[in-house]
Amino acid sequence: MPSALLELRQVSKRFRRDDEENTLEALGEVSFTVQKGEFLSIIGPSGCGKSTLLRIIAGLITPSTGECLHNGQLVSKPSLERGLVFQDPRLFPWLTVRENIGLAGNRSEELLETMDLQGFGDALPHDLSGGMASRVALARALAPRPNLLLLDEPLANLDQKLRSKLQGELRGIWKKEGVTCILVTHDIEEALALGTRLLVLSKRPGRILRDTPLMCLEDREALKPQVLAWMEG
Amino acid sequence: MAKAKGLVFPLGLVLVWVLLGCTGTLNSQILPSLGEVLETFGYLFREGLLWSHLSSSLFRVFAGFALATLVGVPIGILMGCVPQSREWFGPTLHFLRQIPPTALIPVFLLWFGIGEAPKLAVIFYAAIFPIIVNGALGVQEIPQDYFEVSRVLCLSPWKTLRNLVIPGSWGSVFTGLRLGMGMSWRAIVAAEMLASTSGLGYLVMTARSLARVDEMFVGILVIGFMGILIDAAFITLENHLIPMWRSAKRVGRGERDAKCASRTAPSLQEV
């Protein structure tokens, strides 16, 4: 078996409130691996530590216990090898679309084309629709050619129609760029539509309830009620 | 419409002043009529005296203000970027800014002698605090989410400064510059009243000693109008220099994004 692109070993995360001695366990001990080329969907109820998990993988925070290895290297800080797309686009409002994309890479023109944003390179973020802003955020994360793309509910703020459209585009980009993706979402349909594998987290502190591959379309459809039951159970 | 409303009161005052002048009830040794003040204004203007005093004051203000900008903006940005610097230097800064610049005129005269230096020091002192405080606030007000983006993209400190800190704090920095300029203008007049042989403050004080109340009023009105003109120039400059910041702030996807709290509650500390 080839060595995993990403490996989490009993990773947990606790937080302490400023005014309290008690700690809040956001994420239970979680272990899993991600192989190159996978599209892993992580789903779980609100507050189960999905985003915390993604932030640990991104290197924005360190785990309270356990370790996270990317390409065999311990993750201790952010790296251009890991791209992160936040729930909100977080585009710098004073930079143009081209400048935002080019912050950490020099493939703005190529990505403007890939994301169907030709003609908007000189636009400012506040001139863009929600869907376009999400695409720019995705392009910005892809610009440094990461081998692992972390998606923290990037389509959550969009309406259903636009979401479906962008889900298709996201899957296309995953194939075209050959980047391994980890998507965190609370939307079952999105998780099933995009992933090649599904990880279901329990309520806080999040622990892995199920880790299952997603095969053909029929399988995905059939899984929907089951996933709901896992999450509720 | 709002601007027109703001003109009603001063125009009313001018009208009362004119009417009192017409009735002949005004004592010109206490309050000269508007006609007399305008006549003196014309005389001082034609003789070049007004411009001479005004240019002296403007030169001092802009020189001291430029120096305060050069020193204050980097300090403000640094204090905004480095929280520890606020802990170390914040209380001292807070103490110093409570001391009015005019209270330091005797000290500056003692240290720098007579001449331009003490006046420049007064201007510098008056302008630098609003510049520092607003610069620091401007950086602090940049949403932490943007700094997180900078971390994720592994931007260098220089690139973060250029692409995030400077443009992100520019609106607040500019407000500090505007306030600093206003403070400078007020301070220079006070400084010239106490230790000068030229400038608008000197004009007012000399007129008082010579019992030229009309000249005094010319000086006072010119000071007020110049203050308004400088402030208006700053607002115009601000509108031209940072329109996209303003529109971004107003329309605010950036701001909306900023309000989306970080997924880790800020009141929580990592363990």
Interface residues (C-beta under 8 A of the other chain):
Chain A: K13 R14 F15 R16 R17 D18 T23 L24 A26 S51 T52 R55 A58 L60 I61 T62 S64 P78 S79 L80 G83 L84 F86 Q87 D88 P89 R90 L91 F92 P93 W94 L95 E99 L103 A104 L124 P125 H126 L128 A133 R140 A141 P144 D152
Chain B: D145 Y146 E148 V149 R151 V152 L153 C154 L155 K159 N163 L164 P167 G168 W170 M244 W245 S247 A248 K249 V251 G252 R253 G254 E255 R256 D257 C260 R263 T264 A265 S267 L268 Q269 E270 V271
